[in-house]
Amino acid sequence: MSERMISMRIKWWMIVMAVVLLFPLSIGFSVWQGIREIQQMEVYDVSMAEIADGTYTGRQDTTGIKVEVSVDVSDGRIAAIDILEHENGRGSDAEVIVDDVIAAQSLSVDSISGATLSSTVILKAVEEALLQTSN
């Protein structure tokens, strides 16, 4: 085998190895960015006194977790929250947080253990639904 062929094979393998190493690193960086984005989210409680009766939709899209909710307000209270969409990794356990919100009539509830990121994104979608009523 000629030196030129050996050189070409070495270059080819270096390119393959670079792709094999860089792809997982880019995926890892993307996941890390998504986690930081959610960890920096702040969920604010919303005063129900100013919200008219009705059904409101809120959506929150983050890297890795997407949530859409429908919030029913009746007599100044959150009557129901339906999760219309919840794309997540392993955060489906967080969906029970809507029961906590309804019971507390507040977004200031504890995250679901083991599903903290999804809990935060669901709460943020509910907040968005309730905030759109004041526009």
Legacy VTK file of the C-alpha trace (Angstrom):
# vtk DataFile Version 3.0
C-alpha trace
ASCII
DATASET POLYDATA
POINTS 135 float
0.000 0.000 0.000
1.384 3.368 -0.962
2.089 6.168 1.488
-0.578 8.244 -0.225
-3.236 5.571 0.388
-2.177 5.248 4.018
-2.350 9.018 4.439
-5.849 9.129 2.888
-7.071 6.326 5.166
-5.673 8.077 8.230
-7.407 11.321 7.228
-10.651 9.462 6.556
-10.531 7.760 9.976
-9.731 11.063 11.672
-12.818 12.639 10.089
-14.985 9.683 11.109
-13.655 9.802 14.674
-14.210 13.560 14.866
-17.847 13.139 13.795
-18.346 10.226 16.183
-16.971 12.300 19.080
-18.552 15.653 18.223
-22.103 14.379 17.675
-22.613 13.154 21.276
-20.963 16.304 22.602
-23.373 18.513 20.662
-26.355 16.483 21.895
-25.077 16.727 25.462
-24.602 20.477 25.156
-28.141 20.875 23.802
-29.602 18.878 26.698
-27.546 20.873 29.199
-28.822 24.147 27.680
-32.426 22.937 27.959
-31.979 22.002 31.602
-30.433 25.393 32.419
-33.259 27.167 30.565
-35.870 25.430 32.716
-33.910 25.817 35.961
-33.793 29.567 35.385
-37.554 29.815 34.771
-39.541 31.622 37.409
-43.194 30.789 37.897
-45.258 33.614 39.348
-48.544 33.238 41.128
-51.486 34.894 39.395
-54.251 36.793 41.205
-57.498 35.040 40.374
-59.540 38.111 41.405
-59.028 39.763 38.009
-59.638 36.734 35.808
-62.996 36.398 34.071
-64.727 33.046 33.849
-63.724 31.091 30.779
-61.326 28.590 29.306
-57.796 29.710 28.560
-54.953 27.967 26.771
-51.280 28.288 27.617
-48.237 26.807 25.962
-44.616 26.508 27.003
-41.915 25.218 24.644
-38.458 24.513 25.962
-35.621 22.371 24.739
-36.843 18.862 25.424
-40.178 19.628 27.082
-43.295 21.054 25.463
-46.577 21.583 27.274
-49.985 22.902 26.287
-52.736 23.254 28.873
-56.343 24.342 29.009
-57.393 26.126 32.196
-61.059 26.516 33.145
-61.842 29.424 35.456
-65.227 29.648 37.169
-66.344 31.994 39.964
-62.804 33.353 40.373
-61.352 29.877 40.917
-59.387 27.410 38.844
-62.012 24.767 38.174
-60.003 22.435 35.937
-56.679 22.112 34.166
-56.349 19.763 31.234
-52.986 18.864 29.769
-53.531 18.915 26.024
-49.938 18.095 25.133
-46.918 17.075 27.160
-43.812 16.058 25.255
-41.205 15.070 27.788
-38.409 12.704 28.538
-39.349 10.915 31.711
-41.465 13.685 33.199
-44.971 12.307 32.762
-45.196 11.884 36.556
-45.294 15.688 36.768
-48.792 15.811 35.290
-50.339 15.335 38.738
-49.108 18.823 39.644
-52.283 20.243 38.102
-54.263 18.599 40.922
-52.046 20.406 43.445
-52.623 23.737 41.659
-56.399 23.239 41.714
-56.379 22.238 45.394
-54.167 25.178 46.397
-55.731 27.631 43.912
-52.180 28.775 43.431
-49.131 28.189 41.243
-46.964 28.238 44.374
-46.911 24.470 44.807
-44.018 22.054 45.226
-42.597 20.366 42.144
-43.177 16.656 41.738
-40.126 14.763 42.977
-38.307 13.095 40.101
-40.060 15.307 37.552
-38.958 18.770 38.612
-38.259 20.091 35.111
-41.595 18.952 33.680
-43.357 20.301 36.777
-41.865 23.734 36.163
-42.801 23.750 32.477
-46.390 22.690 33.252
-46.709 25.441 35.878
-45.311 27.986 33.417
-47.890 26.932 30.799
-50.696 27.374 33.359
-49.290 30.786 34.272
-49.239 31.774 30.598
-52.878 30.688 30.201
-53.963 32.743 33.196
-51.896 35.788 32.216
-53.372 35.941 28.724
-56.747 36.706 30.296
-55.562 40.119 31.441
-54.543 41.219 27.910
LINES 1 136
135 0 1 2 3 4 5 6 7 8 9 10 11 12 13 14 15 16 17 18 19 20 21 22 23 24 25 26 27 28 29 30 31 32 33 34 35 36 37 38 39 40 41 42 43 44 45 46 47 48 49 50 51 52 53 54 55 56 57 58 59 60 61 62 63 64 65 66 67 68 69 70 71 72 73 74 75 76 77 78 79 80 81 82 83 84 85 86 87 88 89 90 91 92 93 94 95 96 97 98 99 100 101 102 103 104 105 106 107 108 109 110 111 112 113 114 115 116 117 118 119 120 121 122 123 124 125 126 127 128 129 130 131 132 133 134
